Amino acid sequence: MIEILIMKLYGIILAAGESSRMGSPKALLKIEEKTFADIIEEKLRRAGVSASCIVLGCGAAEIEKSLNADRLNIIINPQWKKGQLSSLKAAVKKIPADASGALVCLIDHPMVKLSTIGKMICLFKKENPHGVIPVFRDRGGHPVVFSKGVFGALIRAPLNEGARAVTKNNRFNFLRVEVDDPYVIQDIDTPGDYEKIGK
């Protein structure tokens, strides 16, 4: 376990999409017998995140049966067709009041390094910004840390703009941290992508 003294962060895993190009729910895909959902939750826990939730939408009933409910709080987003931000809004509204912020992960980024998550958390604790975005070769990626101070802005953000309405807003101080981790920008969207990571 990484020994990090941190402010209380809440983990959010966004997994409500249709997974149309993959053809099956990404949350239940496996790497070495662990589902994507379990892999991400375990990394968040090892990095010191206090608790985590997963937001489901399309196929929620099927996916929920296979998730570890003891470790992941399950949130159902009935408006999942409205896009990723609708799921983030649903999760932010459920975050415990004592959380300092949220670390938001995408279900199709299970390979992000534990060290990357740890680096982001450390920077968040040290600098106390509105958020932290990992960058690989000049491209911003995921996961992203959002401080409690921008939760209201996320909830009010237009669905068609997504979270960029907040991360790109000059009112807020989002730190971009260089990481040696190509997985922050690599989506696993198709069976071909899945085959490349090896199982």
N, C-alpha and C positions, 0 to 999 in steps of 0.2 A: 504494500500500500504506500502511496506517495504521502509523505508527511507534510501537509500544507495547512497552515492556520489561515482560515478564510472567513469572510463574511458569509452569511447563510444564503447559499444559492439553491434555487429549485430547478430541477432538470425538466425540460419539456422535449418530448420526442414527437415530431409531426409525422403521422402515418395515416392520414385520412383519405389520401388520393385513390384514384381508380386503378392505378398500376396497369393501365391498358397496354402499354408497350411490353411490359414484363409478362403479362398473361396470368399472373398469380400474385397474391398479396406479398409485398416486399417485407412486411413485418415478420412473416413466417419463413422467409428464405433462410437457409442455414449455411454457416461456415464452421466446419469441424463440429457438427452436431449442435451448435448453438444458433438460435435464431438471431436475425439482425436486431430485433428488439432487445433480446437478452444481452447481446454483445455491447450495445450502446449503454444500456442501463448499468451494466457491470463497470464499464469504464467511468461513467459518471460517479458511481459510488466509490470507486477506488481513488478518484480524484478529490473526493471530499464533498461532493454535492449532497445536501441533506436528505432530499427525497426527489423522486421523479414521477412524472406522469407520461402517458402516451395518449395522443388524440387520434381517435378512430372515426371513420366515416363510412366510406364504401366497404361493404362486407364486414361491418363491425361485429356482428353476431358470431360469424365464423372465426374471426381473428381472436376475439375475446376469449373463446374457449381454450385457446392454445397459449395464452400469455400467462406469465407468472404474476398473478394478482397480488401476491404477498409483497412484491417489490415494486410494482408499477401501479400507480393510481390510473384508472381508466376513465377517460373523458370522451363522450360521444358528441361529435359535431354533426347535427342533422343538416347543417348548411354547407357541408363539405364541397358541394359543387360550385360554391362561390369562390373557391380558391384557398391557397395556403394561409393567407392572412386571416381568413375566417376561423381556421383552426387555432392559430396563434391567439386570436382574441378570446376564443372559448377557454383556452388554457390559462391565459393571464387573469381572467376573471375568477379562476379557482385557486390562484396561488395563495399560500398562507400569508397572513398579514405580517408575520415576522421575517419574511424573506427580504434580503437586500437586493435581490435580482434574480434573473432566470438565465439559464444556459440552454439555448434552443438548438436542438439537433434535428437533422432530417433523417428519416428512416433509411434513405438510400446512400448514406455516408457512414456505414458501420466500420470502415477501415481507418478512420481518423485515429492518429496515434494518441495514446494516453498522455504522452509527454506534451503534445500540442494542447490538449485540454488543460493540463496542469499549468502550462506557460500562460495561457489566457486567464486562468483564475488568479494566478499570482499577480499579473499585471492589473487586473481589476481591483484586487485588494490594495495594491500599492498606490495606484494612481487615482482610484475612485472616479472613473469617467462615467459617461452615460452608457457606454458599451464598449465591447472589444470585438474586432473582426479579424480573423486570421487571413493572411495574404501569402499566396505562393506564386512566385514569378509574376508579380504585379496584378494578380487577380484575387479579388476578395472571395472568400468561401464560407464554409460552415464547419463547426457550429458558431453561433454568435451569442455573446453575452449582452443582455439588456439589464440596465439598472432599474430599480424600483421607480426611479424618477421619470422614466419614459413609459411606464405602463399605461398611463392615461392617454398619452399620445398614440400608442399602439392601438388602443381600443377605439380611438376616434379616427384613425387613419382610413382613407378611402380604400375599399377592397380592390379597386382596379390598379392602385399604385403599389400595393403590397407593403412589406416592412421597409422598403426603400424610402417611403414617405417620412420615416423617422430616421433611418441611418444616414440619409443624404441631406437631412435638414440641418442647416448651419446653426440653428439654435442649440444643437446638441453636440457634445464632444465625444465622438466615437474614435477610439484608438485603433489603428491598423497595425497588427503585429506580424512581422515576417516569420514564417515557420518553414522548416525543412520537412514538409509533409504534403505531397501531391494529392493525398486523399481528401484534403479540404475542398478541392475543386472538382473532384471526380464523382459524378452521379452514377449509380448503378440502376439504369433505366430499362435495359433490354436483356434478354437471355444471353446475348453476346457479351455484354458488360459483365454479367454474372460469371460466365465461364472464365473470363480473363483473370478474376481474382483468385481462382483456385479454391477448392473446397476439401 
